Amino acid sequence: MREIDIHKQPERFLEFLLKSDKVSLKKILKEIDNICKYPRPVDSRKLVGFKGYYRVRIGKYRIVYKFNEEILSILFIGKRDEIYEMLH
């Protein structure tokens, strides 16, 4: 099983959801667990222009991550427009 490394932005976003939207928080945490086991789920997409970065959709939210054999790094979590602004 991979170790999960959650960067600061996604950590703050998850804390925000804990206070405001526990249903979405539960879905996102479940998806992170799934990605840890299977880092290339069917609905994941490789991000063009960002070597080794992938994204997966959970409703209106996106998780951007990268992985190797030992570590799953959660880089960004947020709404679609916010994520792509953070990447540029």
C-alpha positions in Angstrom: 0.0 0.0 0.0 1.3 3.5 -0.9 1.9 6.1 1.7 -0.4 9.2 1.2 1.3 12.6 1.2 -1.3 15.4 1.3 0.2 18.9 0.5 -0.9 22.0 2.3 -3.6 23.3 -0.1 -5.6 20.0 -0.2 -5.2 19.7 3.6 -6.7 23.1 4.1 -9.5 22.3 1.6 -10.4 19.1 3.4 -10.6 21.0 6.7 -12.9 23.5 5.0 -15.1 20.7 3.8 -15.2 19.2 7.3 -17.0 22.4 8.4 -19.2 23.0 5.3 -19.8 19.9 3.2 -19.3 16.6 5.0 -21.0 14.6 2.1 -18.4 15.8 -0.4 -15.6 15.3 2.1 -16.7 11.7 2.5 -16.7 11.1 -1.2 -13.3 12.8 -1.7 -11.7 10.8 1.1 -13.1 7.6 -0.3 -11.7 8.5 -3.8 -8.3 9.2 -2.2 -8.4 5.7 -0.7 -9.3 4.2 -4.0 -6.5 6.1 -5.8 -4.0 4.9 -3.3 -4.9 1.3 -4.2 -5.5 1.8 -7.9 -3.7 5.0 -9.0 -5.1 5.0 -12.6 -8.8 4.5 -12.2 -10.9 4.5 -15.3 -12.1 8.1 -14.9 -8.6 9.5 -14.2 -6.9 11.7 -16.8 -3.3 12.5 -17.3 -2.8 16.3 -17.3 -1.2 17.7 -20.5 1.9 19.7 -19.8 2.4 18.4 -16.3 4.6 15.3 -16.3 3.3 12.6 -14.1 0.2 14.6 -12.9 -3.2 13.0 -13.0 -6.7 14.3 -12.1 -9.9 12.6 -11.1 -13.4 14.1 -10.8 -15.7 13.8 -7.8 -18.8 15.7 -8.8 -17.8 19.4 -9.0 -14.4 18.8 -7.4 -11.1 17.6 -8.8 -8.2 15.9 -7.2 -4.8 16.5 -8.8 -2.2 13.9 -7.8 1.0 12.1 -8.8 2.3 8.7 -7.6 5.0 6.2 -7.7 5.3 2.7 -6.1 5.7 4.0 -2.6 3.9 7.4 -2.4 0.7 9.0 -3.5 1.0 12.8 -3.4 -2.3 14.7 -3.3 -1.3 18.1 -4.9 -4.5 20.0 -5.2 -8.2 19.6 -4.4 -10.9 22.1 -5.5 -13.4 23.1 -8.1 -12.4 22.8 -11.7 -11.6 26.4 -12.4 -9.7 26.9 -9.2 -7.5 23.8 -9.9 -6.4 25.0 -13.3 -5.7 28.4 -12.0 -3.4 26.9 -9.3 -1.6 24.9 -11.9 -0.7 27.9 -14.0 
